[in-house]
């Protein structure tokens, strides 16, 4: 890890140094804003926001008057040029998402890369993060974990991703939307088995914060019994037991090889695997190519 020999903004008595500041904002509870984040937001020449309306609520709450500009997934590339111009001129730009740390399943990567390439300092202003908050309170292993962002919205792609990590000896951490969570849990159960331990963290740091712990089947049953699913969610899946390799489903390439040993050509094998998994042949073929590319 590298560090600056001297970072003037670390001393509250000094002016904020020029550069790009990635500022974490609360994921629910406004008390989770840090003193440093407030000072940076007050001192910045410009605040780039995923949603200016959402950020304005935060700024109003803390009586911060600041110039804001939108920076979201639909204008990230073009707006990065505007922000880089401000930074190159010696500006102090703060980047925030609607909640949590910008750049983590949120916009941010384009302007960070542009700033680094231009030799502009990029400063982290750490704070709340849903994935880490859920992980530390999950009760699952925290020594090794993989954060994989949002699960794919389509079942075939979702199953392919889950199959890729079914044998992983790390806790898996995903974000998921409430309207897809039941379908996703059904796919987790189909790929990893009904007895795999999971945790579903919902509405973190908010009034109705909840941790649902149990097997996939148990947590899914709890949700099915509810009238509707609400709140942003973090899904954590326990690592595969060391001896589970003999009972987990084969990867697609392994299944293709097994069928080839029975005299089935690859084209027919892909059709058969698609039927077995309830997905399209094209989904199976794409995942086979991904598996082969990872070798």
RORO-736002 format. One record per residue (C-alpha): residue in three letters; chain; x, y, z. Coordinates in steps of 0.02 Angstrom, whole numbers. Layout:
<lomis>
(lomi 'ala' 'A' (X Y Z))
...
</lomis>
This chain:
<lomis>
(lomi 'unk' 'A' (0 0 0))
(lomi 'unk' 'A' (68 171 -48))
(lomi 'unk' 'A' (40 331 47))
(lomi 'unk' 'A' (65 515 18))
(lomi 'unk' 'A' (212 591 113))
(lomi 'unk' 'A' (94 727 172))
(lomi 'unk' 'A' (-92 748 145))
(lomi 'unk' 'A' (-143 924 198))
(lomi 'unk' 'A' (-328 883 211))
(lomi 'unk' 'A' (-293 761 352))
(lomi 'unk' 'A' (-267 912 465))
(lomi 'unk' 'A' (-436 993 496))
(lomi 'unk' 'A' (-352 1162 522))
(lomi 'unk' 'A' (-286 1163 343))
(lomi 'unk' 'A' (-380 1189 180))
(lomi 'unk' 'A' (-441 1038 85))
(lomi 'unk' 'A' (-308 980 -38))
(lomi 'unk' 'A' (-350 976 -224))
(lomi 'unk' 'A' (-402 808 -290))
(lomi 'unk' 'A' (-542 682 -304))
(lomi 'unk' 'A' (-625 623 -143))
(lomi 'unk' 'A' (-727 461 -139))
(lomi 'unk' 'A' (-846 495 4))
(lomi 'unk' 'A' (-947 357 87))
(lomi 'unk' 'A' (-1123 409 137))
(lomi 'unk' 'A' (-1246 323 256))
(lomi 'unk' 'A' (-1337 168 194))
(lomi 'unk' 'A' (-1486 206 304))
(lomi 'unk' 'A' (-1444 284 471))
(lomi 'unk' 'A' (-1387 464 451))
(lomi 'unk' 'A' (-1283 449 610))
(lomi 'unk' 'A' (-1161 341 511))
(lomi 'unk' 'A' (-1091 491 418))
(lomi 'unk' 'A' (-913 527 474))
(lomi 'unk' 'A' (-844 692 535))
(lomi 'unk' 'A' (-716 687 396))
(lomi 'unk' 'A' (-850 656 264))
(lomi 'unk' 'A' (-947 808 324))
(lomi 'unk' 'A' (-792 917 317))
(lomi 'unk' 'A' (-748 858 142))
(lomi 'unk' 'A' (-925 888 79))
(lomi 'unk' 'A' (-926 1063 155))
(lomi 'unk' 'A' (-757 1106 81))
(lomi 'unk' 'A' (-773 1030 -93))
(lomi 'unk' 'A' (-790 1144 -244))
(lomi 'unk' 'A' (-907 1019 -325))
(lomi 'unk' 'A' (-1001 862 -270))
(lomi 'unk' 'A' (-1036 731 -404))
(lomi 'unk' 'A' (-1192 632 -356))
(lomi 'unk' 'A' (-1272 473 -419))
(lomi 'unk' 'A' (-1439 561 -390))
(lomi 'unk' 'A' (-1431 746 -348))
(lomi 'unk' 'A' (-1604 741 -267))
(lomi 'unk' 'A' (-1553 601 -149))
(lomi 'unk' 'A' (-1389 685 -102))
(lomi 'unk' 'A' (-1475 852 -76))
(lomi 'unk' 'A' (-1578 774 64))
(lomi 'unk' 'A' (-1416 725 151))
(lomi 'unk' 'A' (-1339 896 123))
(lomi 'unk' 'A' (-1494 986 186))
(lomi 'unk' 'A' (-1497 879 343))
(lomi 'unk' 'A' (-1321 933 387))
(lomi 'unk' 'A' (-1343 1113 326))
(lomi 'unk' 'A' (-1214 1095 188))
(lomi 'unk' 'A' (-1226 1218 44))
(lomi 'unk' 'A' (-1129 1148 -102))
(lomi 'unk' 'A' (-1132 1143 -291))
(lomi 'unk' 'A' (-1188 972 -354))
(lomi 'unk' 'A' (-1185 886 -523))
(lomi 'unk' 'A' (-1257 719 -579))
(lomi 'unk' 'A' (-1140 572 -608))
(lomi 'unk' 'A' (-1229 407 -640))
(lomi 'unk' 'A' (-1219 251 -746))
(lomi 'unk' 'A' (-1299 334 -897))
(lomi 'unk' 'A' (-1180 483 -907))
(lomi 'unk' 'A' (-1026 415 -818))
(lomi 'unk' 'A' (-910 422 -968))
(lomi 'unk' 'A' (-958 595 -1031))
(lomi 'unk' 'A' (-972 673 -859))
(lomi 'unk' 'A' (-801 605 -811))
(lomi 'unk' 'A' (-726 724 -939))
(lomi 'unk' 'A' (-810 872 -853))
(lomi 'unk' 'A' (-749 817 -682))
(lomi 'unk' 'A' (-574 787 -748))
(lomi 'unk' 'A' (-569 964 -816))
(lomi 'unk' 'A' (-616 1031 -644))
(lomi 'unk' 'A' (-485 922 -561))
(lomi 'unk' 'A' (-350 970 -685))
(lomi 'unk' 'A' (-385 1153 -644))
(lomi 'unk' 'A' (-346 1117 -462))
(lomi 'unk' 'A' (-523 1084 -404))
(lomi 'unk' 'A' (-579 983 -255))
(lomi 'unk' 'A' (-713 862 -312))
(lomi 'unk' 'A' (-811 746 -197))
(lomi 'unk' 'A' (-894 593 -272))
(lomi 'unk' 'A' (-1042 511 -183))
(lomi 'unk' 'A' (-1168 376 -224))
(lomi 'unk' 'A' (-1345 367 -157))
(lomi 'unk' 'A' (-1283 260 -13))
(lomi 'unk' 'A' (-1121 178 39))
(lomi 'unk' 'A' (-952 188 -46))
(lomi 'unk' 'A' (-950 254 -225))
(lomi 'unk' 'A' (-878 133 -351))
(lomi 'unk' 'A' (-940 -23 -259))
(lomi 'unk' 'A' (-1083 -82 -372))
(lomi 'unk' 'A' (-1108 104 -405))
(lomi 'unk' 'A' (-1033 229 -529))
(lomi 'unk' 'A' (-858 293 -496))
(lomi 'unk' 'A' (-732 188 -590))
(lomi 'unk' 'A' (-721 298 -745))
(lomi 'unk' 'A' (-676 460 -658))
(lomi 'unk' 'A' (-558 372 -537))
(lomi 'unk' 'A' (-462 294 -681))
(lomi 'unk' 'A' (-459 460 -776))
(lomi 'unk' 'A' (-394 552 -623))
(lomi 'unk' 'A' (-259 423 -590))
(lomi 'unk' 'A' (-204 427 -772))
(lomi 'unk' 'A' (-191 618 -761))
(lomi 'unk' 'A' (-85 610 -605))
(lomi 'unk' 'A' (-221 682 -492))
(lomi 'unk' 'A' (-232 626 -311))
(lomi 'unk' 'A' (-379 515 -266))
(lomi 'unk' 'A' (-425 509 -81))
(lomi 'unk' 'A' (-538 378 2))
(lomi 'unk' 'A' (-656 445 135))
(lomi 'unk' 'A' (-716 280 209))
(lomi 'unk' 'A' (-880 245 296))
(lomi 'unk' 'A' (-1036 139 284))
(lomi 'unk' 'A' (-1041 -10 165))
(lomi 'unk' 'A' (-1184 -134 154))
(lomi 'unk' 'A' (-1080 -286 103))
(lomi 'unk' 'A' (-956 -272 247))
(lomi 'unk' 'A' (-1090 -225 373))
(lomi 'unk' 'A' (-1188 -381 327))
(lomi 'unk' 'A' (-1035 -493 326))
(lomi 'unk' 'A' (-973 -443 498))
(lomi 'unk' 'A' (-1143 -477 578))
(lomi 'unk' 'A' (-1186 -632 476))
(lomi 'unk' 'A' (-1106 -764 584))
(lomi 'unk' 'A' (-1024 -838 429))
(lomi 'unk' 'A' (-836 -850 403))
(lomi 'unk' 'A' (-755 -680 374))
(lomi 'unk' 'A' (-574 -735 349))
(lomi 'unk' 'A' (-605 -763 163))
(lomi 'unk' 'A' (-748 -690 65))
(lomi 'unk' 'A' (-792 -642 -114))
(lomi 'unk' 'A' (-900 -492 -153))
(lomi 'unk' 'A' (-984 -520 -321))
(lomi 'unk' 'A' (-1103 -372 -333))
(lomi 'unk' 'A' (-1280 -394 -394))
(lomi 'unk' 'A' (-1337 -565 -452))
(lomi 'unk' 'A' (-1385 -570 -638))
(lomi 'unk' 'A' (-1570 -536 -667))
(lomi 'unk' 'A' (-1597 -686 -782))
(lomi 'unk' 'A' (-1609 -859 -706))
(lomi 'unk' 'A' (-1495 -943 -833))
(lomi 'unk' 'A' (-1355 -817 -808))
(lomi 'unk' 'A' (-1383 -822 -620))
(lomi 'unk' 'A' (-1368 -1011 -613))
(lomi 'unk' 'A' (-1211 -1008 -719))
(lomi 'unk' 'A' (-1131 -883 -600))
(lomi 'unk' 'A' (-1182 -983 -447))
(lomi 'unk' 'A' (-1115 -1143 -525))
(lomi 'unk' 'A' (-948 -1056 -555))
(lomi 'unk' 'A' (-930 -1023 -369))
(lomi 'unk' 'A' (-1023 -1173 -297))
(lomi 'unk' 'A' (-862 -1254 -233))
(lomi 'unk' 'A' (-783 -1091 -174))
(lomi 'unk' 'A' (-703 -1102 -2))
(lomi 'unk' 'A' (-752 -923 40))
(lomi 'unk' 'A' (-910 -837 99))
(lomi 'unk' 'A' (-1000 -768 -53))
(lomi 'unk' 'A' (-1077 -595 -40))
(lomi 'unk' 'A' (-1207 -528 -162))
(lomi 'unk' 'A' (-1326 -382 -174))
(lomi 'unk' 'A' (-1505 -424 -223))
(lomi 'unk' 'A' (-1666 -329 -258))
(lomi 'unk' 'A' (-1824 -376 -160))
(lomi 'unk' 'A' (-1926 -414 -317))
(lomi 'unk' 'A' (-1800 -547 -371))
(lomi 'unk' 'A' (-1747 -622 -206))
(lomi 'unk' 'A' (-1864 -772 -207))
(lomi 'unk' 'A' (-1812 -821 -383))
(lomi 'unk' 'A' (-1630 -802 -336))
(lomi 'unk' 'A' (-1648 -910 -181))
(lomi 'unk' 'A' (-1734 -1044 -286))
(lomi 'unk' 'A' (-1583 -1043 -401))
(lomi 'unk' 'A' (-1462 -1051 -253))
(lomi 'unk' 'A' (-1557 -1202 -189))
(lomi 'unk' 'A' (-1556 -1285 -361))
(lomi 'unk' 'A' (-1369 -1260 -384))
(lomi 'unk' 'A' (-1298 -1276 -207))
(lomi 'unk' 'A' (-1430 -1379 -119))
(lomi 'unk' 'A' (-1568 -1341 5))
(lomi 'unk' 'A' (-1454 -1365 156))
(lomi 'unk' 'A' (-1321 -1235 113))
(lomi 'unk' 'A' (-1316 -1106 256))
(lomi 'unk' 'A' (-1354 -928 203))
(lomi 'unk' 'A' (-1393 -759 281))
(lomi 'unk' 'A' (-1507 -627 208))
(lomi 'unk' 'A' (-1475 -454 279))
(lomi 'unk' 'A' (-1615 -331 248))
(lomi 'unk' 'A' (-1635 -143 278))
(lomi 'unk' 'A' (-1463 -127 359))
(lomi 'unk' 'A' (-1446 14 487))
(lomi 'unk' 'A' (-1628 61 463))
(lomi 'unk' 'A' (-1778 45 579))
(lomi 'unk' 'A' (-1829 -125 512))
(lomi 'unk' 'A' (-1654 -200 501))
(lomi 'unk' 'A' (-1663 -390 494))
(lomi 'unk' 'A' (-1548 -539 478))
(lomi 'unk' 'A' (-1627 -701 417))
(lomi 'unk' 'A' (-1509 -846 454))
(lomi 'unk' 'A' (-1530 -1030 410))
(lomi 'unk' 'A' (-1521 -1148 264))
(lomi 'unk' 'A' (-1573 -1091 91))
(lomi 'unk' 'A' (-1736 -1186 109))
(lomi 'unk' 'A' (-1773 -1112 281))
(lomi 'unk' 'A' (-1740 -932 232))
(lomi 'unk' 'A' (-1837 -952 71))
(lomi 'unk' 'A' (-1985 -1024 167))
(lomi 'unk' 'A' (-1985 -875 285))
(lomi 'unk' 'A' (-1992 -754 139))
(lomi 'unk' 'A' (-2127 -853 47))
(lomi 'unk' 'A' (-2238 -837 200))
(lomi 'unk' 'A' (-2233 -648 189))
(lomi 'unk' 'A' (-2355 -546 87))
(lomi 'unk' 'A' (-2215 -452 -2))
(lomi 'unk' 'A' (-2028 -427 1))
(lomi 'unk' 'A' (-1960 -257 48))
(lomi 'unk' 'A' (-1795 -169 71))
(lomi 'unk' 'A' (-1622 -175 -3))
(lomi 'unk' 'A' (-1542 -344 30))
(lomi 'unk' 'A' (-1372 -424 49))
(lomi 'unk' 'A' (-1364 -611 19))
(lomi 'unk' 'A' (-1221 -708 99))
(lomi 'unk' 'A' (-1189 -890 58))
(lomi 'unk' 'A' (-1079 -1000 167))
(lomi 'unk' 'A' (-924 -1076 89))
(lomi 'unk' 'A' (-938 -1252 22))
(lomi 'unk' 'A' (-887 -1389 144))
(lomi 'unk' 'A' (-718 -1465 95))
(lomi 'unk' 'A' (-799 -1633 57))
(lomi 'unk' 'A' (-942 -1564 -45))
(lomi 'unk' 'A' (-853 -1585 -210))
(lomi 'unk' 'A' (-924 -1759 -231))
(lomi 'unk' 'A' (-1106 -1703 -216))
(lomi 'unk' 'A' (-1108 -1533 -298))
(lomi 'unk' 'A' (-1164 -1525 -480))
(lomi 'unk' 'A' (-1027 -1543 -608))
(lomi 'unk' 'A' (-969 -1389 -699))
(lomi 'unk' 'A' (-1029 -1378 -878))
(lomi 'unk' 'A' (-859 -1424 -949))
(lomi 'unk' 'A' (-851 -1574 -831))
(lomi 'unk' 'A' (-1025 -1628 -884))
(lomi 'unk' 'A' (-979 -1608 -1068))
(lomi 'unk' 'A' (-827 -1717 -1040))
(lomi 'unk' 'A' (-929 -1847 -947))
(lomi 'unk' 'A' (-1055 -1856 -1090))
(lomi 'unk' 'A' (-914 -1863 -1217))
(lomi 'unk' 'A' (-849 -2017 -1127))
(lomi 'unk' 'A' (-1020 -2094 -1159))
(lomi 'unk' 'A' (-1005 -2057 -1345))
(lomi 'unk' 'A' (-1112 -1898 -1348))
(lomi 'unk' 'A' (-1045 -1760 -1461))
(lomi 'unk' 'A' (-1029 -1583 -1393))
(lomi 'unk' 'A' (-1181 -1512 -1485))
(lomi 'unk' 'A' (-1297 -1646 -1416))
(lomi 'unk' 'A' (-1213 -1632 -1246))
(lomi 'unk' 'A' (-1254 -1447 -1237))
(lomi 'unk' 'A' (-1435 -1483 -1280))
(lomi 'unk' 'A' (-1445 -1615 -1143))
(lomi 'unk' 'A' (-1362 -1504 -1012))
(lomi 'unk' 'A' (-1482 -1362 -1056))
(lomi 'unk' 'A' (-1629 -1479 -1026))
(lomi 'unk' 'A' (-1554 -1540 -861))
(lomi 'unk' 'A' (-1529 -1364 -797))
(lomi 'unk' 'A' (-1685 -1285 -865))
(lomi 'unk' 'A' (-1591 -1151 -963))
(lomi 'unk' 'A' (-1563 -1113 -1147))
(lomi 'unk' 'A' (-1429 -1199 -1250))
(lomi 'unk' 'A' (-1351 -1029 -1285))
(lomi 'unk' 'A' (-1333 -996 -1097))
(lomi 'unk' 'A' (-1247 -1164 -1076))
(lomi 'unk' 'A' (-1131 -1130 -1223))
(lomi 'unk' 'A' (-1081 -958 -1158))
(lomi 'unk' 'A' (-1041 -1028 -986))
(lomi 'unk' 'A' (-939 -1168 -1065))
(lomi 'unk' 'A' (-835 -1038 -1157))
(lomi 'unk' 'A' (-811 -940 -995))
(lomi 'unk' 'A' (-753 -1096 -904))
(lomi 'unk' 'A' (-630 -1138 -1042))
(lomi 'unk' 'A' (-564 -959 -1044))
(lomi 'unk' 'A' (-528 -967 -857))
(lomi 'unk' 'A' (-413 -1118 -877))
</lomis>
